[in-house]
Amino acid sequence: MARLDLWHKLQRMLRFLCALNDPRIFTLMMLRGFTNATRKKGWDLFLKAGGQLVDMEPPPPSSGQPAELLKLVDDYENEWYDVIEAALEGNYPTVCKEVFKNLHKSSDERVVLTVETLLNRVDVIEKQGEPLKPVLDLLTERGFTKPVRQKGRELIGSLRDGHVPLLATPDPAAEAERARAEDEMWSFYREWAKTARTIVRRKDLRIKMGISTATREVADEDEEPAPPPAPGAAAPPAGPGTPR
């Protein structure tokens, strides 16, 4: 299952918060301790997680964009992004989530930031020393050796010599605060979405909140739920307490 990125988390949080404008829903949630102060906290976290307080720093001046250099970085990403993800996903899923948090494969100038972020996060694993040495050993075994990482750095260095116009980047301190707000927002959503399922029984109100669809419950974990079965396929049996 694909990991939920920031965009999908914000979509779910926004739908949940907007649904609380419905007096029927808010009245029910009050029975579980949800207050106006709770709702205001949710909106505050939503805005911070979405980057309201993050200033973007303009890219440095450059003298052109040689497509061949950018293609080399793109080729590097296409190869090693998948190798690293495949190695970590099945063996070290928690580390995998941290390494690939809010990262996506790109095909334009954004690929530079993707590769650089990926290299930085693998460097962090190396700096952790003995506790994460098995993780680094696995990546080395799969071919992502120190020379390969250095090659990625050199490719990025060539682009940073003024050949390729890079993208604007977020202020590092503000982005760190935004990332913390994202984690806190998602914890807030998961807590109250789970709580809502204990008190909001009507299917139409659950759908309005985004915690259910016409055919199934909506997961509020860190991964996207599996797609519904194809038309004509047998549906899994309903478990105890499954809304009908």
C-alpha positions in Angstrom: 0.0 0.0 0.0 1.3 3.5 -0.8 2.2 5.7 2.1 0.0 8.7 2.7 1.8 11.9 1.7 1.2 15.4 3.2 -1.4 16.2 0.5 -3.6 13.3 1.3 -3.3 13.9 5.0 -4.4 17.5 4.6 -7.3 16.4 2.4 -8.6 14.1 5.1 -8.0 16.6 7.9 -9.8 19.4 6.0 -12.9 17.2 5.3 -13.0 16.2 8.9 -12.8 19.7 10.2 -15.4 21.1 7.8 -17.8 18.3 8.7 -17.7 19.5 12.3 -19.6 22.6 11.1 -22.7 20.3 11.0 -24.5 20.7 14.3 -25.6 17.1 14.3 -21.9 15.9 14.1 -20.6 18.5 16.6 -23.2 17.7 19.1 -22.4 14.0 19.0 -18.6 14.7 19.2 -19.3 16.9 22.3 -20.3 13.7 24.1 -16.7 12.4 23.7 -15.1 15.6 25.0 -14.7 17.5 21.7 -14.9 21.3 22.3 -14.6 24.5 20.3 -11.1 24.7 21.7 -10.4 21.3 20.2 -11.7 22.3 16.8 -9.6 25.5 16.9 -6.5 23.4 17.7 -7.2 21.2 14.7 -7.5 24.2 12.4 -4.2 25.6 13.8 -2.4 22.3 13.2 -3.9 22.1 9.7 -2.6 25.5 8.7 0.9 25.0 10.2 1.2 21.5 8.7 0.2 23.0 5.3 3.0 25.4 5.4 1.3 28.7 6.4 4.4 29.8 8.3 7.1 28.5 5.9 8.9 31.1 3.8 10.4 29.9 0.5 13.9 31.0 -0.3 14.6 31.8 -3.9 17.1 29.6 -5.9 20.6 31.0 -6.6 21.2 32.6 -10.1 22.3 30.2 -12.8 23.4 30.2 -16.3 21.3 27.6 -18.0 20.0 24.1 -17.9 21.9 21.3 -19.7 19.4 18.6 -20.2 22.1 15.9 -20.2 23.2 16.7 -16.7 19.6 16.7 -15.4 19.0 13.4 -17.2 22.0 11.8 -15.3 20.5 12.8 -12.0 17.1 11.5 -13.1 18.6 8.2 -14.2 20.4 8.0 -10.8 17.1 8.6 -9.0 15.2 6.1 -11.1 17.7 3.4 -10.2 18.5 3.9 -6.6 15.2 5.3 -5.3 13.6 1.9 -6.1 16.5 -0.1 -4.8 16.6 1.6 -1.4 12.8 1.6 -1.0 12.6 -2.1 -1.9 15.4 -3.0 0.6 14.0 -1.0 3.5 10.3 -1.5 3.0 10.3 -5.3 3.8 13.2 -5.3 6.3 13.1 -2.0 8.1 9.7 -0.5 7.5 10.0 2.2 10.3 13.3 3.4 8.8 11.8 3.3 5.4 9.0 5.6 6.4 11.5 8.1 7.8 13.8 8.0 4.7 10.9 8.4 2.2 8.7 10.8 4.2 7.1 13.3 1.8 9.5 12.1 -1.0 8.3 11.3 -4.5 10.0 10.4 -7.7 10.4 13.4 -10.0 11.3 14.0 -13.6 12.1 17.7 -13.7 14.3 20.0 -11.7 12.7 18.7 -8.5 14.7 15.5 -9.0 17.7 17.3 -7.7 16.0 18.0 -4.4 14.7 14.5 -4.2 18.1 12.9 -4.7 19.8 15.3 -2.3 17.2 14.7 0.4 17.5 10.9 -0.1 21.3 11.1 0.2 21.1 13.3 3.3 18.8 10.8 5.0 21.1 7.9 4.2 24.0 9.9 5.6 21.9 10.3 8.9 21.6 6.5 9.0 25.4 6.2 8.7 26.0 8.8 11.4 23.8 6.8 13.9 26.5 4.3 14.0 26.1 0.8 15.5 22.3 0.9 16.1 21.6 1.4 12.4 24.6 -0.4 11.0 22.5 -3.4 9.8 20.4 -1.0 7.7 23.5 0.6 6.0 25.0 -2.9 5.5 21.8 -4.0 3.7 21.9 -1.0 1.4 25.6 -1.7 0.7 24.7 -5.3 -0.1 22.1 -4.1 -2.6 24.7 -2.0 -4.3 24.1 1.4 -2.7 27.7 1.7 -1.6 29.6 4.8 -0.4 31.1 5.4 -3.9 27.6 5.2 -5.4 26.4 7.8 -2.9 29.5 10.0 -3.6 28.6 9.8 -7.3 25.2 11.2 -6.6 26.8 14.0 -4.6 29.1 14.8 -7.5 26.2 14.9 -10.0 24.3 17.3 -7.8 27.5 19.3 -7.3 27.8 19.7 -11.1 24.3 21.1 -11.2 25.0 23.5 -8.3 28.0 25.0 -10.2 25.5 27.3 -11.9 24.4 25.1 -14.8 20.9 24.3 -13.7 18.3 26.7 -12.2 17.2 25.0 -9.0 13.9 25.4 -7.3 13.0 27.6 -4.4 13.5 25.8 -1.1 11.7 26.2 2.2 13.5 27.9 5.2 15.0 24.9 7.0 14.0 26.0 10.5 10.4 26.8 9.5 10.2 23.5 7.5 11.3 21.5 10.6 8.5 23.2 12.5 6.0 22.4 9.7 7.1 18.7 9.8 6.5 18.6 13.5 3.1 20.2 13.0 2.3 17.6 10.4 3.0 14.7 12.8 0.9 16.4 15.5 -1.9 17.1 13.1 -2.0 13.4 11.9 -2.0 12.2 15.5 -4.9 14.6 16.2 -6.8 13.3 13.2 -6.3 9.7 14.0 -7.4 10.2 17.6 -10.6 12.0 16.7 -11.5 10.0 13.6 -11.3 6.8 15.7 -13.3 8.5 18.5 -15.9 9.6 16.0 -16.6 6.1 14.9 -17.7 5.3 18.4 -20.4 7.9 18.5 -21.4 8.9 15.0 -23.5 6.0 13.8 -25.3 7.4 10.8 -23.6 6.3 7.5 -24.3 9.6 5.7 -22.6 11.6 8.6 -19.6 9.3 8.5 -19.2 9.8 4.8 -19.5 13.5 5.3 -16.6 13.3 7.8 -14.5 11.2 5.5 -14.3 8.3 7.9 -16.4 6.0 5.7 -17.6 5.6 2.2 -20.7 4.1 0.7 -19.1 0.6 0.7 -16.4 0.5 3.4 -14.6 2.2 6.3 -11.7 4.6 5.5 -8.4 3.8 7.1 -6.8 6.6 9.1 -3.3 4.9 9.3 -0.2 6.1 7.5 -1.0 4.2 4.3 -3.7 4.4 1.7 -6.3 1.6 2.0 -6.3 -1.1 -0.6 -8.7 -0.4 -3.6 -12.2 -1.8 -3.3 -12.9 -5.3 -4.9 -13.6 -5.3 -8.6 -17.3 -5.4 -9.6 -18.7 -8.9 -9.2 -16.0 -9.9 -6.8 -17.1 -11.4 -3.5 -17.0 -8.9 -0.6 -15.3 -10.0 2.6 -17.6 -10.9 5.4 -18.6 -8.1 7.8 -16.9 -8.2 11.2 -18.5 -7.5 14.5 -19.6 -3.9 14.8 -19.3 -3.1 11.1 -21.8 -0.4 10.2 -24.4 -1.4 7.8 
